[in-house]
Amino acid sequence: MNAIQVENVSKVYRIYDRPSDRLKEAIRPGHKIYHRPFYALNDISFSIESGETVGIIGVNGSGKSTILKIITGVLKQTEGNVFVNGKVSALLELGAGFDEEYTGIENIYMNGSILGYTREEMDAKKEEILKFADIGDFVYQPVKTYSSGMLVRLAFALAINVEPEILIIDEALAVGDAFFQAKCFHKLEEIKQSGTTILFVSHDIVSVKKMCSRVVWLDKGVLREVGEANAVCERYMSAQIERTNAENEKLLSQIKMHNETSGIEANSMIKRFPRLDIQKAEAITGTGKVEILSFYIKDKNGKESKLLKVEEEYSFGIVARFHESLEHVIFGFELENLRGVRVFGINNFMEKKYIGQVSNNKVYEALFSLKLPRMCKGEYLITLAVAAGTQENHVVHSRIHNCQTIFVENEGFNIALIELDADTRILEYDNKDIVIR
Ligand SMILES: Nc1ncnc2c1ncn2[C@@H]1O[C@H](COP(=O)(O)OP(=O)(O)OP(=O)(O)O)[C@@H](O)[C@H]1O
């Protein structure tokens, strides 16, 4: 069953060059048109099944908030239809849904009554809401005195504790502090498991990948893609890379970087490298001026391996052919877990091994030797990249996303993403010997 169905929805705004044009058009109905139509959304269709967690992604101004407002009924579409099946609780703009003259408590009851709950029913929910919001006595103060952090705390606590069938969240979590964000993500995970449909707008692609099974990608009001979360997020990130590449290419040509002495070692021996299988890669992007030919991992005996043990030494090699002479080249790779969380990344720029210039039609091998950190046991995905510029400002010439998996063995407790090397001591004191300041 569909919880939300969006059919050919468009939202058109009238844009006037001068404020007076609006008036001129109003007083001469049927005559001259003074406005230009602007499509904030253009013929958007998608549906969300009951129980799904779906993300909406897109750059600023792509129409994400507009579609959420239309789904929640805050805004009326110009064309098309929206069907919503279930009780909706929404967290839209910060403070929306609150009357700022009233206290937090009063707002809790007002919102509850809008959602059809009686005062008694809200009495029962109040404690849970206040506990989650954790804003102390501020709940007795008018909402207009709240900081943005307090507002989002109350709004989130309210939105999740009214047992919605459909929960809609617009980027709101970004406002809270890190502890609150973590608490919210935990709670969202719980809500998701209970079968609530969740629609989630965020610029944080890692969270979207982690939370959502499917993703809707909006681009300048147009639906670019709807599909499996990881795949759509990858293509979205690739598109962002291409966009920033174009911008950085311009910027780098203006910045004059001093040529470092080249750290490249010449090698005339014939070497064999395993061919990189790019068939399984999730996305390949870049200018195409560099072709990544090989990636390999060798253990300390020089044996190739995809089954790695924590705290052992490995060398990671990237081999690439250059189709153009380039300056300030950066070779690097990243490791992500299967939930899309990056565990580590390394490149020669970070390691302060600067490369002055590489020549057209030559092949270069970048070698990274490292001790594998104490990370959680399991499967990981590798992303390879060759870029040029600096860490902050670079053009990606080739990026092969999630092209290979490795398996990490860890005989430890495996309770978190990484384990620490800590010097742990326990000291004992007599009660009388301590002062707690
Ligand atoms: N009242 C309005 N009149 C004219 N244009 C508007 C109006 N409201 C929104 N827009 C435009 O509609 C487009 C979509 O806006 P929307 O807020 O939905 O984007 P968004 O994807 O949520 O952006 P962000 O990530 O920055 O929040 C933007 O170009 C915005 O300027």
The ligand as a Gaussian input file, in Angstrom:
#p B3LYP/6-31G(d) Opt

LIG

0 1
 N        7.451000      32.071000      -2.430000
 C        8.349000      31.832000      -3.388000
 N        8.414000      32.593000      -4.493000
 C        9.303000      32.346000      -5.476000
 N       10.186000      31.328000      -5.446000
 C       10.179000      30.522000      -4.377000
 C        9.269000      30.717000      -3.293000
 N        9.500000      29.757000      -2.371000
 C       10.503000      29.005000      -2.863000
 N       10.917000      29.446000      -4.055000
 C       11.974000      28.888000      -4.894000
 O       11.685000      27.537000      -5.153000
 C       12.894000      26.788000      -5.287000
 C       12.821000      25.553000      -4.421000
 O       12.896000      25.934000      -3.058000
 P       13.011000      24.887000      -1.863000
 O       13.060000      25.646000      -0.609000
 O       11.956000      23.840000      -2.021000
 O       14.429000      24.227000      -2.170000
 P       15.260000      23.204000      -1.266000
 O       15.695000      22.115000      -2.170000
 O       14.486000      22.832000      -0.058000
 O       16.502000      24.099000      -0.883000
 P       17.441000      24.072000       0.442000
 O       18.279000      22.843000       0.342000
 O       18.251000      25.317000       0.272000
 O       16.551000      24.089000       1.633000
 C       14.010000      27.744000      -4.931000
 O       14.625000      28.198000      -6.116000
 C       13.317000      28.881000      -4.210000
 O       14.015000      30.094000      -4.412000

